[in-house]
Amino acid sequence: MGKDNRANRYSPETRARAVRMVFDNQGNYESQAAAIKAIAPKIGCGRDTLRRWVQQEEADTGQRDGVTSEERARIKELECEVRELRQANEILKKASAYFAQAELDRPLKR
């Protein structure tokens, strides 16, 4: 539950603005890491948070290898579907075993 609250702490507009600030100003610093270090406190987020946002944006735009946001959302959706299907299969296995046992316990008809 705590992770969900932290995930929505910053609005998408704030994230986009912070990433744009890093891209626009990284030429003024010796490295991207230095730009992130300087900009993160101005946004009010941690350096690692801003670094992850920048890396995700680079993956989304093809500048970096990695899973894009769309792919990540699709993977999450598929994992949820798999979890639901496994639960349904488990229920069906138990029901099948229950009815099979009931059939075995029934007296034979002649």
C-alpha positions as CSV (number, residue, x, y, z in Angstrom):
1,M,0.0,0.0,0.0
2,G,2.8,2.4,0.8
3,K,4.3,2.0,-2.6
4,D,1.1,3.1,-4.3
5,N,1.0,6.3,-2.4
6,R,4.6,7.1,-3.3
7,A,4.0,6.3,-6.9
8,N,1.4,9.0,-7.2
9,R,3.2,11.6,-5.1
10,Y,4.2,13.6,-8.2
11,S,1.9,14.6,-11.0
12,P,2.7,13.6,-14.5
13,E,3.2,17.3,-15.3
14,T,5.8,17.6,-12.6
15,R,7.6,14.6,-13.8
16,A,7.6,15.8,-17.4
17,R,8.8,19.3,-16.4
18,A,11.6,17.8,-14.3
19,V,12.8,15.5,-17.1
20,R,12.6,18.4,-19.6
21,M,14.7,20.5,-17.2
22,V,17.4,17.8,-17.1
23,F,17.4,17.5,-20.9
24,D,17.4,21.2,-21.5
25,N,20.1,22.0,-18.9
26,Q,22.5,19.0,-19.0
27,G,24.8,20.9,-21.4
28,N,25.4,23.4,-18.5
29,Y,26.8,20.6,-16.3
30,E,29.7,18.2,-16.7
31,S,27.4,15.2,-16.9
32,Q,23.7,14.2,-16.8
33,A,24.2,13.0,-13.2
34,A,25.4,16.5,-12.2
35,A,22.4,18.0,-13.8
36,I,20.1,15.6,-12.0
37,K,21.9,16.3,-8.7
38,A,21.3,20.1,-9.2
39,I,17.7,19.9,-10.4
40,A,16.3,17.3,-8.1
41,P,16.2,19.6,-5.0
42,K,14.5,22.4,-7.1
43,I,11.7,20.0,-8.0
44,G,11.5,18.6,-4.5
45,C,12.3,15.0,-5.3
46,G,15.2,12.7,-4.7
47,R,18.1,12.3,-7.1
48,D,17.3,8.6,-7.7
49,T,13.7,9.4,-8.4
50,L,14.6,12.0,-11.0
51,R,17.3,9.7,-12.4
52,R,14.6,6.9,-12.9
53,W,12.3,9.4,-14.6
54,V,15.0,10.4,-17.0
55,Q,16.0,6.9,-17.7
56,Q,12.4,5.9,-18.4
57,E,11.9,8.9,-20.7
58,E,15.1,7.9,-22.6
59,A,13.7,4.3,-22.9
60,D,10.4,5.6,-24.1
61,T,12.0,7.8,-26.8
62,G,14.4,5.1,-27.9
63,Q,17.6,6.8,-26.6
64,R,18.2,3.9,-24.2
65,D,17.6,0.2,-24.2
66,G,14.9,-0.9,-21.9
67,V,11.2,-1.5,-21.4
68,T,9.0,1.4,-22.5
69,S,6.1,2.7,-20.3
70,E,3.6,1.2,-22.7
71,E,5.4,-2.2,-22.6
72,R,5.6,-2.0,-18.8
73,A,1.8,-1.3,-18.6
74,R,1.1,-4.2,-20.9
75,I,3.3,-6.5,-18.8
76,K,1.5,-5.5,-15.7
77,E,-1.9,-6.1,-17.3
78,L,-0.8,-9.5,-18.5
79,E,0.6,-10.5,-15.1
80,C,-2.8,-9.6,-13.6
81,E,-4.5,-11.7,-16.2
82,V,-2.2,-14.6,-15.5
83,R,-2.9,-14.4,-11.8
84,E,-6.6,-14.4,-12.4
85,L,-6.4,-17.4,-14.7
86,R,-4.3,-19.3,-12.2
87,Q,-6.9,-18.6,-9.5
88,A,-9.7,-19.8,-11.8
89,N,-7.7,-23.0,-12.7
90,E,-7.2,-23.7,-9.0
91,I,-10.9,-23.3,-8.3
92,L,-11.7,-25.6,-11.3
93,K,-9.3,-28.2,-10.1
94,K,-10.8,-28.2,-6.6
95,A,-14.3,-28.4,-8.0
96,S,-13.3,-31.2,-10.3
97,A,-11.7,-33.2,-7.5
98,Y,-14.8,-32.6,-5.3
99,F,-17.2,-33.9,-7.9
100,A,-15.0,-36.8,-8.9
101,Q,-14.9,-37.9,-5.2
102,A,-18.6,-37.5,-4.9
103,E,-19.0,-39.7,-8.0
104,L,-16.8,-42.4,-6.5
105,D,-18.6,-42.3,-3.2
106,R,-22.0,-42.8,-4.8
107,P,-23.3,-46.4,-4.8
108,L,-23.3,-48.2,-8.1
109,K,-26.6,-48.6,-9.9
110,R,-27.5,-52.1,-11.2
